[in-house]
Amino acid sequence: MKNSGADELAKKMKVKLDKDNFPEWYSEIVELSGLVDKRYPIKGMNVWLPYGWELMRNIDEVIRREMRKTSHKEVCFPLLIPQSEFQKEADHIKGFSDEVYWVTHGGSTPLDIPLLLRPTSETAMYPMFSLWVRSHSDLPLKIFQIVNVFRYETKQTRPFIRMREIHFFEAHTCHRDFEEAEKQIQEDLEIMDSVAKELCLPYLKLVRPEWDKFAGAFYSVGIDTLMPSGRTLQIASIHQYKDNFARAYRIMYEDESGEHRYAHQTTYGMSERLIGAVVGMHGDNRGIVLPPAVAPIQVIVVPIPKKGMKEVVEEEALKVKEELAGAGMRVEIDLRDLRPGAKFYDWELKGVPLRLEIGTRDIEEEVVTAVKRNTFEKRKIPIKELLKSVKELLDEVQSELYSAAENFLKEHIFTVRNLKDEAEAYRGIEGVIRVNWCGDMKCAEELEVSLDKSFLGFPPEEKPDGPCAVCGGKAAEVVYLSKSY
């Protein structure tokens, strides 16, 4: 048999796969596992490789499923937005002015009105909403699209986490009034919970502080997960616009009494950062680890023949593959002329949730040997119980990944009661700090400086359980702080 591609891969690696060195580990693993190629000649714009693109499409389908359940309809708007429409909402302009890519010429001819590549789609959609929404019977309007958006990112780019071209999901809704829009926010949070469970990503739900809300929003809710580095990563955001954009774009409807009213709006956004979170949270020193719900390959079948038994073992392995595929599982078989260890290395690197090994002894015993990627636990499965056992094992992997991530998040949230006494102990700690805060900006600044962390936001369900950690006065909010990507 030929030698593994593992040795060649190892030679190409700039660093050893060491998750304790998270930034370098992450940078290497997204490419070694076949998700993207970072060599495209524009910073922050990578090439999706087949394996990575299939993973993204599987996540997209999870999102689409939740959208269909909640009566959202999919649309696809143009990429270009006229400057005249972009300028209608002042706060929105201010929030995105430094991030926009401009198109100023058609060929060599200057355009009468400059165009921009969408950084998000409010200013593309809402001129159309003003045409679509006329009567109370047109509401609620609930649409979404999955497209690419473009932002001129000047910070250090990182695949999936900080990009200039972003694979992006955005849902936009219009409602009769603020109360109906608030119900939509709750529905979005339920959708988020379903998506996060499929990706095995526990999260914090935090209302952003006034100075960090989305440009043009009445308030914003950030969905943050915690990476092994101790930094948080925002994986989604939900925005209550009230009637701010409706007034700028004249999105009005006639109610039952004939009175014209402005619609109230919400948005909900997620991006390819979901992949960054999955890679970062679940991966290890052998590669990435993918949740079965979205893994491009859920099961890899690896025949391990002895000399003279190649055809017999491969035939049995093909039967196993066909049975699983017939039951709707995403399964592949590895018939390459490589040693078993080399094959194991490759599929572990790619994070395939379950490996089934079939050798001559397995055939004699009428079993297959199953190995879970997250724990490397081996188990013999009777061939007669193949479908049932494989499904149970995939469910186990899914559950174990979520539980491990949930425990990690819980173990890395620390409460500080008295900043003066505890700041030094918690300043360099990796994780999230929870404090009671009086609402005074001087206390906010002292918290950020003393703890070397930034405000994330306020958990809606939590109430202060003590005085302000800075001044000792009456606390108005519980606030979470962290370092973020």
N, C-alpha and C positions, 0 to 999 in steps of 0.2 A: 504493500500500500504506500501511497505517496505521503510525504510529511504534511503537517498541518500548515494552514495559512496563519496559525497563531504566532509562530516565531517571527514571521514577517511583520505581522501587526505590532508585535511587541517592540520590534526594532524601530518602527515608525513613531511610536509613542514618545511624546516629549517628557511625560512624567509617568511614574508608576501609577496604576489605578489605585488611588488612595483617597477615600472619601473624607478623611480627616483634613485633607488639603482641598476643600470643596471647590473653590473657583477653578483651579487647574483640572481637577477631576471632571468637573462638569464640562469644561471646554473641550476636553479630549473625548468624553464618552458620547456626546451627541453626534460626533462624526464617526468614531470607531464603530458605533452600533448601527450605522447606516441610515440615520435619520435625515441628515443634511450634508451638503458639501459647502464649506465656508469659503471656497476659493473664487467665488464670483467677484468680478472686479469693481464692485460698488460696496462700500462699507455698509453693513447692516442690511444687506440683501443677499440671502443665501439661496442655494438651489435645494428644493425639496427632492430627496431621493425616494425611490418607490416605497421603501419600507416606512419612512417617515410620513409620506403623503397618505399611505393607506391608514396609518394610525390617526392622522388628522381627520381623514374622511369618516372613520369610525366614530370619532368624537362628535363630528358634525351631525352624524345620523342620530346619536343620542340626543343632541340638542333639538334636531328636527322632530324627533318623536315627542319630546315634551312640548314643543310648539303646537304640534297637531292636536295633542290632548287638550290644549287650552285655547283652541280656535284661532290661533295666529295663522296668517296666510303669508307665504313666501313671495318676495318680490326681488327685482334686481334693478337698481337705479344706475344711471350713468356714472362714470368715474369723475368726469369734469364738472366743476361748479363755477358759475359766473361770479366774478368779484362782486357784482351788484347785489346778488343774493346773499353772499357770505357776510356782507357788511351790515345787514339789517339788524342783527342782534349785537349790541355793543359789547356786553360782557364776553360773549362768545368770540368775537374778534380778538379781544384783549387776551383771552386764554390761549388762542391758537396762532396768534400773529407770527411768533418766532418759529413755528413748527411746519409752516406751509411750504409746499413745492408749487411754484408758479409756472404756468405756461403762457408765454407772451407772444409767440409767433406761430403762424401756420405756414410751414415752409420758411420762406424768407420774408413773408409779409407780416408786419406787426398786427396783432389783433386789436379790434376796436375796444373790446372789453376783455381784460386779462382773465384767464381761467386758472383754477387751482385744482390739484389732485386732492380728492376728499381726505381730510384727516379723520373725519367721522361724517355722518350724513344728515344731520339736522338741516343744514342749509341747502342740501340737495332735495330733501323730501318735502320740507314744509311749504314751499311754493305750490307743490302739487296737492298737499293736504288742503290748502285753502280752496282748491277747485273741487276736491272730492267730498269735503264735509260741508253740507248745506243745511241739513235737517237733523233733528234729534234722532230720526230713524237711521241715520248714517253712523250712529255711535253705538257701542264703542268701535273704533277703528283699531285693529291690532295686526300689524305687519312685522315682518323681519326679513333680513337678508344676511347671507354669508359671503363676504367679498374681501378684497384687499383694500387696506387704507394706507396712507403714506404720511409719515411725520419725519421732519428733519431733526433726527435725534443727534444731539451734539455730545452726549455723554458716551462712555465706553459701551459699545454694543456687545450683546451676548445672545446667541441663538435662542429663539423663542421668548426670551425675557425682555430684551430691549432691542428693538429692530426699527428700521426705517420703512420697510414694507411689511405690513402686518396682516396676517390672515385673521379676519375679524367677523364676529357675530354681533349683530345689533338688532334689537327689537324696539319698535316705536309705536306708541299707542296714543289715542285721543279719547277723551271721556267728557261726560256732561259736566262734571263738577269735581271739586277737590276730593270729596269722599269716595267717589268711584275710582279716581286715580289712586287713592290710598289702598283700595282693595286690589288694584293691579300690582302695586308694590308688594303686597303680601303674596300674591300669586307668583310673582317673580322669585321671591324668596323660597317658595315651595319648589319651584323649578330648579333653583340653585341647589337645593338639598338633594334632589333626585340626581342631578348631573354629578355632583360631588361624590355621592355614594358610588356611582358607576366608576369614577376615577380614583376612588379610595382616598379622597382628599378632605379631611376634616378642616374646618375653617372658623375664623372669627368674623362675625357680622358687626360692623362698626359704622356709626354715622360719622362722616368726616366733619372736622371742625370747619367753621365758617370760612377760614382762610384757605382751606384745601378742598372745597367742594368743586364740582365740575362747572366749567364756565357757562353761566346762564341758568344754572339750576337753583331751585328753591332750597333743596338739600340733596345730599348724595350719601349713599350707603356703599362702603367698600367691603369687598369680600377678600379676606386675607388668609393665606395659609403660611405655615412656618417651615422654612427650609432647614436642612441639617446644619447650615452655617450659623443658625440663630437669627438670621434676618428674615423678615416677612416678605412675602410676594403677593401683590394684589392680583387675583385671578379673575375678578369680575367686579362690575360696578352697576348700581341701580340708581336712577336719578328721578326725583320728583321735580317737574318743571313748573308746577302750578299752571298759570296762563302766561308765563313770561314769553315763550316763543310764539304762542298763539297771537298775542298782541303785536309782536314784531312782524308776523307773516299774515295777519288777519285771517286766522283760522276760526271761523265763526259758524254757529248753527242756529237755526230757528227752533225754539222750544214749542211745546204744545199750545202755549198761549199766544204764539206769534212773536214773542220777544227774541231779539238776537243776542246771543251770548258767546263769549270766548270759550273755546274748548280748553280742558286741562290735559296735560300731557306727561308721559313718563318715557324713559328709555332704560334699556337693560343691555349691557355689553359684556362680552367675553372674547378672548382671543387665543392665539396659539400659545400664550403663556400657560394655558392648561397643560400642554405637553411639557413645558419647562418645569412645572410643579410636579408632574408625575415622575419625570426623570430624576429630579432632585430629591424628592421625598422617598422614593422606593428603591433607588439604585444602590449598588454596593460595589465592592472592589473587584467584582467579576463582570460588572456591566450594568445595564438598566434592568429593571424588573417591571413588567407591564401587567396591569389588572386584566384578568381574562375578559371582562366586559368589552374592552376596546382593543385588545391586542390583535395585530394583523394576523398572527398565527397563535392560536390558543394551545395547540398540541403539536409537537414535533415527534415523529416516529423515527427511531434510529435502529436499523437492523445491525446486529453484531454477529456476523457469520464466522464459523470456524472453516478451516481449509476444506474444500470439497463440499461445503454446505451452503454456498453463497445463494444459489437459485432458490433453495428450499426456504431459507430464512427470509429472503427478500419477498418471496411470494406470500409468506405469512404476514409480513409487515404491510404489504400492499392491501391485504384483506382487512387488517386493522384500520388502516387509513380510510379505506372505502366505507367501512361501517360507520366510522365517526363522521366522515364527510356527509354520508347519507342522512345522518341525524342533524345536520345543519351546523356542525362545528367547523371552525376554521383550522384545518389540519394540513400539514405537509409531511412528506417523507424525505429523508436524507439518504440518497443513493450514491453520493459522491465516493470516489475511490480515495478515501482518507481514513486514518486511524480513528477509532471511536473517541479518543480523548480530544482530538482536533475538532471533531464535530460538536462534542459537548461544549468546548470552549466557545465556538462560534454562536451557538444557540443561547448559551448563558449570557454572552455579550449582548445579544439582541433582546434578552428579557422574556423569552417565550415561557409562559406560565407553567407548562407541564411537558415533561419529556417522557416518552414511552420507549423503553429499550426492549428489543426482542432478540434473544440469542437461541442457540440450539437447546440449552437446558430449559429455557422458558417454554419452548415449543413442546418439549417432552413433558413438562409439568402442566401444560395447558394454562399458562399465565403470561402476563407481561409485567415488566418491572417499571413502575411509575416513579418519577422523581419530580418533586415540587421545586420550582425555581427559587421561591422566597426562603425556604428552609433547608433545601437539599435532602429532605426526608425521603427515603426510599420505601416503596410499598409494593408488594406482589398483588396483582389484580387477576382473579380468575377470568379467563377469556370469555366465559359464559356471562359474566357480569360486567363486561367492558363498558357499555354505554352508561349504565347506572353509576359505576365506580368513577369513571372519568368525570361525569357531571358533578358528582359529590366532591371530587378533588379540586375541580375548578372553583366550585363554590367555597371550598375551604380557603383556597389561595385568596380569593376576593375578600372574604371575611377577615382573614389574618392580616392582609395588607392594610385594610381600613383600621383595624384595632391597633396595630402597631403605630400607625401614623397618629391616631387619636391619642394614644398614650403619650407619644412624643410631644404633641402639642400641650397636653395638660401638664406634663412634667416641666415644661419650659415657660410657664406663666408664673411670675413672681409678684407678690403684693408687697409694696413699700408703704409703711404706715407713717414713718417720720423721716423726711428727706435728710435732715441734718445728721441723724444718727446712722442712717443706712445707705447714703449715697455712695460712699466709698466701696462698700461691699458689693453693690449692684451695678456700679458704673460700667465695668468691663464684662458683665455677665452676658452670655449668649441666650437670647430669648426675648420674651415680652414682659414689660413691667406694667403692673396694674396699680393705680393710685387713686385716692380721693382728691378732688380738685375743686377749689372754691369758685372758679370761673374768672379770676383776675389774671390779666395777661402777664403781669410781672411774675406771678407764681408759675405760669405756664413756661415762661422763658427760663426761670430758674430750674424747673424740672428738666427741660431739654438739655441745658448746659451741664447740670450736675450729674445727670444720668447718661449723657452722651447719646441720647436717643431722641427721636422725633415723635410728635403726636400722631397716632394713628386715628383715633376717634373714640366714640362713646358707645358702649353696648346698650342697645335700647332697653333690654330687660333688667339691667342691673341698676340698683340704687346705691348711693353712698352709704357705707357702713362705718363711718367714722369721720373725723374732721379732716380738713385739707392737710395733705402731707407736707405742705410747705409752710403755711402761715398758722395753721392750727385753727383757722376760722371754720365757719359752717361750710361743708362741702355741697356743691351744686350738682356735680357729675362724678361718675367713675370714668376715668380715662385710661386708655392703653397707649403705651409708647414702645417703639422698637427702632432698630435700624432696618431699612427697607431696600429692596432692589428697585 
